Amino acid sequence: MSDKPATQKDVQDYSKTLYLPQTEFPMRAGLPTSEPKMLERWKEIDLYKQLREKAKGRAKFVLHDGPPYANGNIHIGHSLNKILKDVVTKSQQMLGFDSNYVPGWDCHGLPIEWKIEEENYRSKGKAKPNFKDGAAMIAFRQECRAYANKWLDIQREEFKRLGIIGDWAGRYATMDFFAEAQIARELMKFAANGTLYRGSKPVMWSVVEKTALAEAEVEYEDYTSDTVWVKFPVKAEYGRLAKASVVIWTTTPWTLPGNRAITFAPKVAYGLYKVTDAPEDNWVKTGELLLLADALAESVFKQARVTSYEKVSDVSADILDAVEVRHPLAGFAGGYEFTVPLIEGDHVTDDAGTGFVHTAPGHGREDFDAWMNAARDLEARGISSVIPYTVDENGALTEQAPGFTGERVINDKGEKGGANEAVIKQLLAHGNLMARSRVKHQYPHSWRSKKPVIYRNTPQWFIAMDKDIADDGKAKPGDTVRRRALDAIKVTQWVPAAGQNRITGMISGRPDWVISRQRAWGVPIAVFVRETGDGAAEILQDADVNKRIADAFEKEGADAWYAEGARERFLGSLSNEEWKKVDDICDVWFDSGSTHAFVLEDPVHFPGLAGIKRKVDGGADTVMYLEGSDQHRGWFHSSLLESCGTRGRAPYDVVLTHGFTLDENGRKMSKSLGNTIEPQKVIKDSGADILRLWVCATDYADDQRIGPEIIKNTIETYRKLRNSVRWMLGTLHHFDKTDAVAFKDMPELERLMLHQLAEIDAKVQQAYKDFDYKTVVASLATFMNTELSAFYFDIRKDTLYCDAPSSVARKAALTAIDTICDAILKWLAPILSFTMDEAWRMYRPDAEPSVHLTVFPEGLGQFRDEALATKWETIRDVRRVVTGALEVERAAKNIGSSLEASPLVHVADKAVFDLFASVDLAEICITSNAMLTNGDAPAGAFTLSDVPGVAVVVEKAIGTKCARSWKILPTVGADKDYPDVTPRDAQALREWKALGVAV
């Protein structure tokens, strides 16, 4: 029924005798204005502290924050991530855990260093600081620290505006002095267990950024490369092969000065081929003999413009294994006269190229591995296994690339230099260029500078993946970082489950972890070394030295490493020995991978997280990591390796990943496309709860989409949820808990709704346990919009508004709505944190000061009644036929309101007919009257195909319209004291009069 009857001059106004909803909870949310006020209130009542006190003694559920980078305003991806984390922590708190959230920040690394160089040096024409000067290094690092602090504070306020509750005052940052000290201690643990070493290996190197990069810092983009087919002439002593050439194909001609071998595979079929015809001006001449994989010969000859060729013979792996060739640049600059052997390599295939792989061990991981596997045998044959350093930090070829010294592979701007052309020119001059072309392919780029990188052989610091770990000086065979990590993955819960296979593949195939960077802003690799040759070094193992270093970092920060006299200070009595201070810094992934070591294990700085006893240690506490799916190769990965290497297990029990945020059309967001959505604008226009609802309504495991239309739809969903809550609050204004009705004494309709509430409770709480927030939103939206607003509330408005103060039916409905409202406010609190807390204060002003201090409803299972639910499924099917018939009549303008109708319902099935003995059909159909008959239906009666045996004829309601309830009944006027209302309403008016209300 309508909330208020129409006023007529000749009809008395009975509105004061109706229990109409009353609430201060506004229809218009005004979230951009109300949410900041709520944040202030949370601050005033110290909500975070109250949460911690409330949760004392509970098992812990700790979401360890993956640190965002402190270098700019937050974007929509940050919002998605932080809101998800907040929903996790709030829901776990309400599930009964002590769910303490400590936010954190990543502060070291190249992006900040790069920004300081740009803003404070390059843009002002100032020279970059000389990092060999300790004072200049410290001054520069302080500039970086100040920059990170500025953005940390800005981001903190932006995150708080999203409604994130956490220990914002006690946040962590990797640049905190105690954090830098612990990162250094963690590195020392790897030095102590023998897995930290300095070695010479090819690593990905950014010429633009002047530093080594880890795989996690690289992304693959389209790139056009020069590609060449090159002949390596077989040495004269190899009989029938002596006049042949082995052909290789490469997309990096600049690496050919670093070539030291050719790799082949025994599994590939090879042959000796003769060119029988070719154009006179061709680079490949008639009569030449070439060694190629059989499967690739045709494509190679086509590329080389050979018009005719023949296979001379097969060539076995045994023959190839003994073959040695001359470098294709032999005779140039006197630097390429060495022997080039053929060696085996598992990475060689006949899918593309020539079947032979140019091997420059200083310029590729597979090349390096194949070379090192063959090194011992090569040395026995008199072939040096030393790997040359053919390219420097600037991307320029060195003196170890004779004739090409100074040629740039990539310049300082990330553009292609002249090295390729210089090498190709000499290959042609020496008659060993067979063909050339260009190819567009996926090539590694730095994710920071977006410029291509190169593989460069250079001394770096590594953590060994496959070396036996010597804990307490004792190595256990097979106990390696890789083995530990793979075992830890198996006992971790991955959400979604596919994450397990993804990270398993990454750990299984990854090389040793390169942890050194040649930059300034970070934690130094705080060890002392003694050179042992070939890039290797002996690491000083001295507990007193290590303690002095860590203590200094704790008090002064890692700047202490660069202060004047630092070497002598830390070495003490050992300063007269030949120990050198390492000045490389740690990879930032080692920084962030070590955060568990201080955030989760430091009771001094993080007392709220003290005493975590995880399930793997026989306890009941859980640690979760939650980040984007790219962190399988980033933070999840580095944290796993760091913890396994130092503690023998993963730092987490649960790992949850989410996808990336795209625009409404599924495109990546970019400013150039103009399709970015800024969280700050959404909050300003619509409120943070709209963003929170969007996050939880999406399938976060996949990529999410957001845009104006999606936000509009989210606002509409929010509006419906809010209106349902508002109506319940207004209706409960009239509820006195002393009038509560026991479940067993309630009408069937109330018991049915509480049964449904119990069903939803089980579904919602399980979804929260499963981190399945879209199911929470979908389930509650359906329940509130369909089951409550469109069904139960609609039916019960007449009873709630019009029944007498003494009505048990009204009190039972209020009791049920109170139970429903309590549950819904709590269920939605982790998602709509501002809205539900505002509603809670109006709903329970005398209870907990915030809904976030409560737990999810308990004991709702007692309301389950499957038999009643089954019965009402049939009743509601009959009701659907009635409402369908009413809609037809309303569309035909035969009736306006449903109260003008009196449907006659024909039910063929006697068992269905009998179900209505305890049900007021008019009440549940919201008509003034209704009749049910077991007789046959007349022709033309309204039916629904999916409800057989039920037909409805809609007749006009007979009688007079009640001035109070608007029902049309013949009983209106039966009470002479109240001639314009029904007897039910007359009784209500008597009771109101007795209460002193003028009627």
N, C-alpha and C positions, 0 to 999 in steps of 0.2 A: 504494500500500500504506500501511498505518498506519505512523506514525513509530516505533512500538515494539511488538514482539510481546507477546501476552498471556503472563503468567507462569503456569506450571503447576508443581506440585510435582515432577512426574516429567519435566520438560523443563528442560534446561540453559539458563541465562541467557546469551544471546550478545550482549546489548546493547552490551557494551564492544567488540565486534568489528564494530559497525555505524557507518557514517559519518553519524550522526544530526546534524541542524543544531545548531550551538552559536553563540549570539550574545548580547551584552549589550544589543542593541537591543530594548527592551521591547515586549511585545505591546500593552500599554496605553500610549498615547502620553503622557498626563499633560502635555499641552501648556501648560496654565496655569502649571505649575510649571517645566517645562523651558525654555520660551521665554525668560523673563527671564534665565536662566543663559546661554543662547546669546547674548543681547544683551550681557551682560557680557563674554563671551569675545570677541565681535566688537570690543568696545571695547578689551580688553586687547591683542589682536593688531593693533589699528588697521587693521581690514579695509578701510576706505575708502582709507587711504593706500596699502595694498598693491595695491588695485585700480588706483589711478592709476599706480603704478610699473609694474605688470604691463602696462598699456596704452600706455605711452610709445611714440610713433612710429606708432601706429595712426591710421587715419582716425577723425575724431570723429563721434559721434552724440550730439547734445545735446538732451535734453528740457528745454526752458526752462519752469520751473514757473510756472503761472498762480497768482498769489498768492491763497490763501484769506484771509478777513478775520479779523483778530485780535480777536474779541469774544465768545468762548464756547467751550464744549467741542465737540469734533468730533462729528458725527453720522454716520449710516450713509452718507449721500451723500459726505461727506469720505472715508470709508474706501474706498468704491468708487473714487473718483478717485485717491487716493494709491496704492492697491494697483495699479491699472492702470498708473500712472506707474512704479512700482517694477518691475513685470513687464516693461515696455518697456525700462527702462534695464538691468536685469539680463540680459534676453535679447539685447539688442543688444551688450552687453559680451561675452556668450558666443558671439555670432555673429562676433566678431573686431574690434569697434569699441572705441574709447575712449569709453565712455558715461558721462560725468560728470554727476551730478545735483546741482544746487544748489537747495535748497528756498528758498521766499520767502514773504513776507507782505505783504498790502495793509493799511496801517495808518491812512491818513487817511480823512476822510469823515464823513458825517452820523451813521451808527449809533453810532460811538464818542462823537461830540460830544453826541448826544442822550442817551446813557447817562450821561455826566458831568453834564449839566444836570439829569437826573432824580435821580441819586444824591447829587450834591453841592450842588444848589441847590433844585430844585422840592420835593423831599421834605423839605427842611429849612426851607422857607419863605424861602429867601434869594433875593435878586434876581439875575437872570442878569447876568453881567459885561457892562460897557459895552465893546464891542469897538472903540470909537473911542479908548479909553484903551489906549495901547500896553502899559503894564505889566500891566493887567488881561488883555489879549489874550494876552500871553506866559505869564502864570500859568495861564490856562485851557488853553492849548496844552500846557503841561507836565503838567497833570493828564491830558489826553488821551494824551500820550506814555506816561506811567506805566501807564495802563490798558491800552494796546495792548501794552506790554512784558510785563505780567503774563500776558495771554492768549497772547501769542506763545510764552512759555516753557512754558505748560501744554500748548498744542497741539503744540509740538515733541516733548514727551515722549510724548504720545498717538500721534503719527505714528510715532515710533521704535518704539513697542510693536507696531505693525503689521508690523514687520520691514523697514521702509523703510531702505535704505542710501543715504546721501547726505552732502553736506558740511554737517552740522548745525552745526558750529562756525562755518563760513563762510557761513551763510545770508544772504540779503538781506532787507531790509525797505524799503518805500518811504519810511519816516520816517528811515532812516539819513541822516546829514548829507551824505555823498557822493551819495546817491540824490537827495535834495532839490535839491542843486546841479545834478545832471545833468538833472533834470526841468525846472528853470528854464532851463538852456541849450537844451533841446529846444524850449521855448516861444519862446525868443529866435530860434531858427532860422526859425520860422514868421513871426515879426515881420520878420526880415531878408528872407525871400523874398516878402513882400507878401501872404501869405494870412491872416495874423492881422488881424482888424479888430474895432472896436466898432461895433455897429449897433443899431438899434431894430427889433426883430421880436417877434412873438408867440411866446412859449416856454411850455412846460408849467411851471406854477408850483404848488408845494405850499404852501398857506396854513398848514398845520400845521407844516411844517418851515421855512417862510420862505426858500425857495430855489428857483431854477430847477432843472428836472430834464431829463435827457436821455432819449431814447426807451428806452434800455436800463434806465432806472430806473423804468419804468412798466409796470404790468400791467393787463390789462383785466378788470373784474369786472362782474357784473350791478348795475344801478343804475336806480332809478325816477326819471325826469325829468318835470318839467312840460313840456308841449308846447302850442304855440299856432299858430293860423292867423291871420295878420295882414294887414290891408289897407293898402297904400300908395297914397293917392289920386294920380292922374295930374294934373299941373299943367294949368291952364286953357287954355294955348295949343296943346294937341294935338288940335284938331278933334274927330272922332268918338270919340276916346279920352278926351276931357277929363273926362267924368263917370265914367270907369271907375276901377277900382283894381287894382293888381298885387297878387296874393296870394302871401305867402311862408309857409313852415312852419318852425318852429325848436323844438329841445328845450332851448334856453338863452335864455329870455326876458330874462334879466338883461343879455345882450349887446346888446339893441336900442338902448340909449342910445349905443352905439358904432357903430351902423349908419351906413355912409357910401355904400352902393351896393346895387343888386340885380343879381345875375348871372344871365344866361340863356345858352342854347346854340343856335347856328344849326341844329344837327342835330335839335333838338326841334321838333315841330309845335305851334304855339300857336293859341289862338282867343280871341275876345271872346265872353263868355257873359252872358246876361241871366237874372236870377231872375224866373220867371213866377208862382211861388207859394211862400209860406213862412208859417209860423205867425206870428200877430200879435206874440207876445212874443219872436220870434227876433232874434238879433243881426244877421243878414243879412235885409234887407227886400226885399219884392217890388219889382221894377223896377231893382234894383242891377245895374251892369255890372262884370264881373270878368274879368281876364286870367289864363288858366290854360293849362297844357299839356293838349292834347287827351286824352292817355292817362290823365290824372289827374283830369279834371274830375268824373267820376262819384263817385270816392271822396271828393273834397273837399266836394262838395255834400251827400253823405250825412253826412259828419262835421258839417257846418254845419246839418243838419236842414232843408235846402231840399227841398221836396216836388216842385217842378217848375222846369225851366230850359230854355233853348234857346240854341243857338249862333247868334250874330249874324253872325260872319264869321271867316275866317282872319286871322291877324296875322303878317306876315313878319318875318324877322330885321332887314331894313333899317329897318322901322318901329320895332321895339323899340330898335334901336341909337341912335335919336334921341330916345327918350322920356326924360323926366325926371319924377320924382314927388316928393311931399312926404313928409316923415318922419311916421310915424303918431303921433308925440308932439308934432307942431307945435302951438304954442299953449300948451304946458305949460312953465312956469318960464322962458320966454323963451330956451330954449337949443336948440331944434330947428327953427329957421326956415330952415336951409340946404337946398339942392337935393340930391336923391338921384338920381344917374344910373343908367341901366341899362347894364351892361358885359358883355362876353363872358367866359365861363369854361369851360375844358375839362372841369372837374369836374362840370358840371351834367348831370343825366340826367332822364329821366321815369320812373324806376323807383319813386320814392317822393316824397312831399311834394307840391309844386305845379308843379314844373318851373322855378320861380324860386327863387334862393337868396339869403337874407338875408346880406349881406356886411358883416362888422365886421372890418376889416383888423387890428385890435389883438387879435383873439381867435381866430385860426385861420390855419394855414399856407396853405391854399388860398385863403382870403379875402385874405390878405396878398399872395400871388402875383398874384391876379387884379387887385387894386387897384394894385399897383406896375406891372403891365403896362400898365394904362390911365392911369397917373399923368400922363404927358407930355401926352396928348390932353386929359385933364381940366383940367390947368392952362391949356392953350390956350383952353379953353372958359370959363375963369374960375372953375373949381371947385377949391378948395384940396385938395391931396393929402396934407395933414398928417394923421397918424394920432393920434387922441386917446389919452390915458392915462386910461381910465375906471375902472380898478380898481387898488387899491394892494396892497402886499405882505401886508396882513392880510385880503385878500379883500373889502375894503369899496369901494363905489363912491365915486369922487372927485368933486371940483368940476367935472370935465369931463363928468360925467353929471348935468347940472342937475336939481334936484328929487329926486334920489335919493342925494345925498351921505351917506355913513355907512352906508347899507344893506349888510348883509353877504351876499355870495354863499355863502360857506362860513365858518363860525366857527373859532376856534382849536382846537376839538375835532374838526374835520372834518365837522361837521353842517351841513345845509342852513340858510342864513340866510333873511332876509325879502326879499331883492332881487327874486326872481321875482314874488312876490305884489304887491309895490309896483309893478312895471312893468306887470303884467297889469291891475291896478286902473286905472291911467291909460290903458291902451289901450282899456279898456271905457268909461271916462269920455269919451274922445274919439271914440267910435264906430268904432274901427278894429280891434276884436277880432271875428274871424269865428267862431272856435271854440276850445275848449281841451280838453285831455285829459291823460292821463299815459301814459308809455310805459316799459316795462322793456327796457333794452338794455345792451350792453357799453360801459362808460365807463372812461376811464383813471383809475387809482389809483396812488399811490406804493407801490412794493413794500416800502418800509420802514414807513411809518405805516399803510398799508392804507386810507388815506383818499382821497377823490376829489380830483383836481387841476383846475386851470382853465388856460385859455390866457390869458396876460397880456402885453400889449405893454410891454416894459421894455428899457432899454439893457443889452446883454450883449456878451460877447466871443465871437467866432465864428472858426472856421477855414473859409475859403471852399472849397467843393468844386469850383467851376467857374471859378475865376480862374486865369489863366496864371501858373505859378510862375516867379518871377524868381530863379533860382539865379545867384549871382555877379552879381546886378544885371541879368541879361539874361533876359527872358521869351520862351519859345518858344511860339508859338501852338498851342493845343490841349493843351499839357502841363499838365494840372490834377491835383489830388489824386484826383478821381474817375477820370480816365482812367488814371492810374498804377495805382490800386487794381484796376480792372477787368482791366487787363493782368496784374497780379501774380497775381490769382486763377487765371488760366488756366494758369500755370506751377507752381502749387502742387498737391501731391497731397492730395486730400480723402478721408478715411476716416470714414464711408462716402462714396461718390462723390456722393450727393445733397446733401452739404453745399456743393458748389460752386454749384449752382443757387440754394440758399437764400441764401448770402451775396452772390451776384451780384445777386439781386433787391433785397436790402437796400441795397447800395451804389448801384445804379442809381437808386433812387428817393429816397434820403435827402436831407434839406435840409442846409444848412451846419451844421457841428458847433458847437453851443453848448458852450463849455468853461468858462464862468464860473459860480461859485456864490457866494452871499452868506452865507457862513458863516465859521468861524474856524479849523477844524482841517484844514489842508491846505497845499499849496505855493502861495504867492501868485502871481498873474499879475504877475510881477516886471518890469514895464515902467513907464516914465513917459510921460505923455500931455499933449497940449495940446488943449483943447476946440476943435472946429470947428463945432459946432452940430448939431441934430437927432440927438443921441445919439452922433454920430461923434466920432472923435478922431485926431489925428496922433500916431504912436508915435515916441518918441525912438530914433534909430538911432546908437548911440555905442559902439564896441567897448570903450573904457576903462571906461565906466559898467557895461556888461554884465560885464566881467571882475571889477570890484570886487564886484558883486552875487554872482556865482558863487563867487568866492573866499571871501566872507563866509559863504555858505551851507555851503561845504565845511568850514569851521572851526567854525561856530557853529550850523549848522542854519538853516532858514527863519525861525526866530524873529527873526533879525537884521533882517528886513524891517520888523518892528513895534517895534524898539527905539527909544528916544528918540534923535533926531538922525539917523535912518536916511536921510531924504531928503537932507540935506546931505552925509552921509558918502558916499553912492553917486553923487550928482550932481557932487560936487566943484565945479569952477569954473563949472558950469552951474546951480548952486543958486539964482542970482539971476534965472534966467529962469522963465517961467511953466509949468514942468513939474510935473504932479501925479503923486503916487505912487498907483498902482492898488491898492486893498485887497481886491478880489475874490480868491477862491482858485480854483485849477484844479479842474475836474471830476475826481473820482477815476479816471474812465476814462482821462483823459489821463495821470494818474500811472501806472496799471498798463500803459497802452499804451506808455509810455516805458521800461519795465523792460529791454527788450532793449538799450537804449542804454548801460546801465551793467553789467548782468549779462553780456552777451555781448561787450562791447567795452571792458571796463575791466580790463586785465591787472594793475593794482596790487591791486585788491580781490578779483579772481577770477582768479588766475594759472592755475588749472587749466583755464580756458576760453580762455586766450590763444591767439591765432593761428588762430581759426576761419576757414577759407576755404571758403565754401559753393559748391555746385555752380553756382549762378547767377553766381559770380565765377570759374568755371573750376577750382574745387577739388573735393575729394572729401568734404567735411564736410557733415553734415545737421543741420538744426535742426527739432525737432518742437514743436508746441504741442498740448496735450491737455486738454480740459475738457468740461463738459456742453454739450449741443446749444444751450442758451440763450445760450452765449457767441458764437454767430454774430452776435448783435446787441450783445455785450458786449466781452469781452477780445480775441477774434479780430478783431473789427471795429475797435476803437480802436487796437490794435497795428498793424493793416494801414494805417489812415489815417496814423498818426503816422510810421511807417517810410517809407511811400510819399511823404509830404510832405517828409521830410528826407533820404531816401536813395534814393528812386526805385524801391524794390522792397519786397516783403513781408519781414517779419523772420523768416519761417519757410519751410521747404520742404515740410513735412508737417503737416497739421492733422487730428487724430483727435478725434471727439466721441462721447460716451456719453449714454445716456438718463438718466431719473430713477428713483429707487428707490421702489417701491410695496409695499403689503402683499401677502399671499398672494392676496387677492381682487381685486387690481388697483386698490385704492383708495389715494389719496394719504395719506401718513402724517400723523397729527396727534395731539397729546397728548389732545385732547378725545375722539377716537375710541378712544384707548387702544391704538392699533395700531402704535406706534413700536417699532423695534428699535434698541436702543442698542449700538453696537459694543463699548463697555466691558464690557457684560454678556456678550456673546457670547464675548469674549476671556477673561473671568473663568471662564465655565462650560466653554468648549470649546477656546479657543485661537485665536490669530490666523490660523494656517494654515487653519482651517475657513473663516474669512472670505475668505481669499485664494483658496481653492478655489472658494467660491461665486462670487466675482467672475469668475474665469476660466472657469467652466463656463456662465455666462450669455451671452446675446447682448447684449453691452453697448451695441451700436448702438441698440437699442430700450430701452424702459423695462424695468427688472428688478423681479423680485418677491422678497421675502424674508419669512420668518415662521417660526414654530416647526417646522412640518412640513418646510419647505424646508431649514432648518438640520439637521433630523434626517436627511433624505435625503443631505445633503452629508456629514454625519458618517459615514454608512454607506459612501458612495463613498470617503471618506478611509480608512476602516478596511480596505477591501479592497486599496487601493493600498499601504497601510502593511504589511499582512500579506504581500503579494507581495515587497516589499522585504526584510522581515524574514526570510522564508524564504531568499531569495538570499544574504543576509549570513550566515545560519546555515550554509548549505550550503558557501559559499565559505570558511568557517573551515578546511576541509580541503584547500584549493587551494594548491598551490605553483606559482608561475608558471614555475618551471624545468620543470614537467611539462606545460606547454602543448602542445597538439596543433595542428599546422598545419591550416588549413581544408581542404586537399585530402585530408588523411588522416582527416577526421571521417566518422562515419556520416551517412547521408542525413538523418536527423532533425535533427541539429545543423546541417547545412548548410541545411536548410529553414528553421530558426528564424533563422539569421543572414541568410538571404535576406529573411525577413519583417522583420527588424530594419532592414535596408537600406531596404526600402520605407517603413517607418515613419519612418526618419530623414529621408528626402526630404520626406515629408508634414509632419512636425513642424517641421523647419527652415524650410520654405516658409511654414508657418502662422505661425511666429514673425516671419518677414520681412513677412508680410502683416498682422501685429498681430491674428491670428485665434486667440485663445486658447481659445475654446470647442472648436475643432477639435483643438488640442493635447490638451486634457483628454479629449475624447471618444475620440480615436484611442488615447491611451495607456491609458485605462480599458478599452477593448475589447481591446487587445493584451494587457494584463497579466491581465485577468480571464478572457478567453476563450482566447487563444492560449497564454499562459504557464501560469497557475494550473490551468485546467480541461483543458488538453491536454498541453503539453510537460512541465511539472513533474510532473504526475500520472503520465505515462508513465515519466519518467526516475527517479522516486524509488527504484524497485527497483535500478536500475543504480547510482545514486549512493550508496545506503545499504549495499547488500549486495555489490557487486562487490569483487573482491580489490584490495589496494593497487596492484598492477601493472596493473590493467585499463585498457587504452587507451580503451575505451568510457566508463569513468567519468571519465578525465582529459579526454576530448574534451567530455563534457557540462559539466564544470567550466570548461573553457576557454570554451565557448559562453556559459555563465551569467555568467562574469566579464565578457565583452564586453557582454552584455545589461545587466547590473547597472550597469556604468560608464555606458552610454548613458542608462539610465532615470534614474539619480540626477542626471545633468546636465540632461536634458530637463525634469525636474520641478523643478529648483532654482529657476528664476524664480518658480514658482507656490507650491510648498510649501517656502519658503525655510528655515524652521527645521528641518523634518523631514529634508529631504535633506542639510542640512549636518551634522546629527547622524548620519545614516546614513553620510555620506562619511567622517567621522572614524573610524568603525569599519571601514569598507571599505578606506580607504587612509590609515592613520595615518602612513605614511612619505612621503606625497605632499604636495600643496598643503594648507596648513592649513585651507582652506575650499573647498567645491565652487564657490563663487562666483568663485574665482580661476582656474577652468578655462574652457575653451571647449567648445562642443558637439563631439561625436565627429566625427572626420575619417576618411576612407578606408573607411567602411562600404559604399560602392558596390561594392567588390571582391567582396562576398559575393552579389551579384545572380546568380541562376540561374533564369531564367524557365522553362526546360524542366523542371527539378526541381520547381518550384512547380506547373506544370501537371500533372505526374505525381501529385503528392501531393494535388491537388484530388480526383482520382478515388479515391485510396486512402482519403482521409478521408470521402468519400461512402460507401464500403463500411463504414468504421468506424462511421458514424452508424447504419447498419442494425443492426450488431452491438450497439452500446450501446442502441439502442431495444429489441432483443429481450431484452437482459439486464434492462432496466428492467421489462419485462412479467413476467419470471420472478421478479424481486425483489419486485414488488408482489404476486405470487401466493404469496410466501414459499417458493418452490421453491429459491431460493438466498438467501444472505445477502450475503456479499462476492462481487464479480465473480471472485475467485480460485477460487471453488467451481465455476466454469463452464468448460466446454470447448465453445465454439460450433463448429458445422459450417456453413461459409459456402459457399453455392452461387452461382457466378458464371457466367452464361450466355455472356458475351462473352469469347472467348479472349484478346483483347488486354488486357482488364482483368485477367484471370487471370494473365497473364504479368508484369504490373507488380509482383506480389507475390513474384517470385523473389528479390528483394533485401531483402525486408521480413519481419520477424518479426511475424506477425499477432497472436500471443498477447501479445507485448510491447506493441504499440500499442493493443490492446483491453483490456489489463490483466487478462488471464485466465491461468489456469495453463497452459492448452493451447488450441490452435485449429487447425482444419483447413480447407483451402480446396479446393473441388472444382469442376471445370468441368462437372459433370453437372447434370441437371434437378433442380429442387427438389421435395420432396414437398408434397402438399396440406397446408395449414395452417401452412406455414413463415412466419416473420415477414418482412414486406416494408415498404418505404416507397414511396409513389407517385412521389416525385420522384427515386428511384434505381432505375430499371427494370433488370431482369435480375439482381438480387441478392436472395437470400433466406437466412434464417438459422434454423437449428434449434439450440436451446440444450440441450446435454447436460451431465450432471454430470461434473466433472473426476474422472479415475480416478487412484488412487494414494494416497500418504500425505502428510500435511501437513508441510511442512518447518518445523522448529522455529526456523529463523532467518529465512527469507524469507516463510513462510506459503503458499508455492505448494504446490498439491496435484499431485504428479507420481509416476509409477511408478518414477522413478529415485532417489527418496529411499531411502537405505540402501545404495546401490550402492557407496559408499566405506565399507569396513569400519571405518576409523578414526573415521569420523563417521557413524554409522548413522542419525541423526535429521535429516540435512540432505541437500540435493541435491549432486551432484558440483560444481556451480559454487560453492556455499557451502562445501563441504569444502575446495576449493582456497583460498578466501579465508581460512578458518580456519588453514590451514597457514601462509599468509603472515603472518597476525597473530601466530601463535605464534613464527615466526621473528623477528618484531619485538619479542618479549618480552612480548606481551600474554597473560595467562593465559586459556586456552581450556578 
